[in-house]
Amino acid sequence: MTAGATVWLTGLPSAGKTTIARALAERLAAAGRRTEVLDGDEIRTFLSAGLGFTREDRHTNVQRIGFVAELLASHGVLVLVPVIAPYADSREAVRKRHEARGTAYAEVHVATPLDVCSQRDVKGLYARQAAGELTGLTGVDDPYEVPERPDLRIQTQGSTVEESAAAVHALLVERGLAA
């Protein structure tokens, strides 16, 4: 069985995490690799319904996603997780869970600057926050702890989605997790 792994793509809202993950998933699937994308919005709807956006609820959400990711990865699936995961300790707990079980894990920081994310504003969150309709927006009025030592840091401004996905793919190839 091919070894599974979890690739956690962290970054601000509208950084490009899900777009990169979906492009990479298509590339990997075309090569015959078992791949799953655990999208943060979908997880919140189904697995973490009822959780809010307090620090404790965000931590619980990340741990639930980390559990599912590790479970899938331990069965040979390459799991792409485009989830903000704003707190370093939450991300570290997921990494340690993977390490304790001998499951490969990589953290990718999609390091798109706040002003670029705000211009993209895929879900209208920045506009709603600016209009006073939303509080607790990660990176604006709620913290986002930038990863100090991610396995890969991608600067998406000035790069295409394909170039960003290729950078993650290269990391996977380097680690023997993709061909």
FENDA-V448119 format. One record per pair of residues at least 6 apart in sequence whose C-alpha atoms are under 7 Angstrom apart, sorted by sequence separation. I is the first residue (numbers start at 1). GAP is how many residues later the second one is. If there is no record, write none. Layout:
i=I gap=GAP
i=I gap=GAP
//
This chain:
i=11 gap=6
i=29 gap=6
i=51 gap=6
i=73 gap=6
i=85 gap=6
i=98 gap=6
i=128 gap=6
i=129 gap=6
i=135 gap=6
i=136 gap=6
i=138 gap=6
i=172 gap=6
i=173 gap=6
i=10 gap=7
i=28 gap=7
i=98 gap=7
i=9 gap=8
i=118 gap=8
i=156 gap=8
i=25 gap=10
i=69 gap=10
i=95 gap=10
i=154 gap=10
i=48 gap=13
i=21 gap=16
i=18 gap=21
i=62 gap=23
i=62 gap=28
i=66 gap=28
i=70 gap=28
i=74 gap=29
i=73 gap=30
i=59 gap=31
i=63 gap=31
i=70 gap=33
i=109 gap=38
i=36 gap=41
i=109 gap=41
i=35 gap=42
i=36 gap=42
i=37 gap=42
i=38 gap=42
i=39 gap=42
i=40 gap=42
i=108 gap=42
i=111 gap=42
i=34 gap=43
i=35 gap=43
i=36 gap=43
i=37 gap=43
i=38 gap=43
i=39 gap=43
i=40 gap=43
i=107 gap=43
i=108 gap=43
i=109 gap=43
i=110 gap=43
i=111 gap=43
i=112 gap=43
i=34 gap=44
i=35 gap=44
i=36 gap=44
i=37 gap=44
i=38 gap=44
i=39 gap=44
i=107 gap=44
i=108 gap=44
i=109 gap=44
i=110 gap=44
i=111 gap=44
i=112 gap=44
i=106 gap=45
i=107 gap=45
i=108 gap=45
i=109 gap=45
i=110 gap=45
i=111 gap=45
i=112 gap=45
i=110 gap=46
i=86 gap=57
i=87 gap=57
i=88 gap=57
i=86 gap=58
i=87 gap=58
i=21 gap=59
i=86 gap=59
i=88 gap=59
i=21 gap=61
i=6 gap=63
i=6 gap=64
i=18 gap=64
i=17 gap=65
i=6 gap=67
i=5 gap=68
i=4 gap=69
i=4 gap=70
i=4 gap=71
i=13 gap=71
i=4 gap=72
i=5 gap=72
i=6 gap=72
i=7 gap=72
i=8 gap=72
i=9 gap=72
i=10 gap=72
i=12 gap=72
i=3 gap=73
i=4 gap=73
i=5 gap=73
i=6 gap=73
i=7 gap=73
i=8 gap=73
i=9 gap=73
i=10 gap=73
i=11 gap=73
i=2 gap=74
i=4 gap=74
i=5 gap=74
i=6 gap=74
i=7 gap=74
i=8 gap=74
i=9 gap=74
i=10 gap=74
i=1 gap=75
i=10 gap=75
i=17 gap=93
i=15 gap=95
i=15 gap=97
i=5 gap=98
i=6 gap=98
i=7 gap=98
i=8 gap=98
i=9 gap=98
i=10 gap=98
i=11 gap=98
i=5 gap=99
i=6 gap=99
i=7 gap=99
i=8 gap=99
i=9 gap=99
i=10 gap=99
i=11 gap=99
i=4 gap=100
i=5 gap=100
i=6 gap=100
i=7 gap=100
i=8 gap=100
i=9 gap=100
i=10 gap=100
i=11 gap=100
i=7 gap=101
i=9 gap=101
i=15 gap=102
i=14 gap=103
i=13 gap=104
i=14 gap=106
i=14 gap=107
i=14 gap=108
i=12 gap=126
i=12 gap=127
i=23 gap=139
i=20 gap=141
i=24 gap=141
i=23 gap=142
i=20 gap=144
i=20 gap=145
i=3 gap=174
//
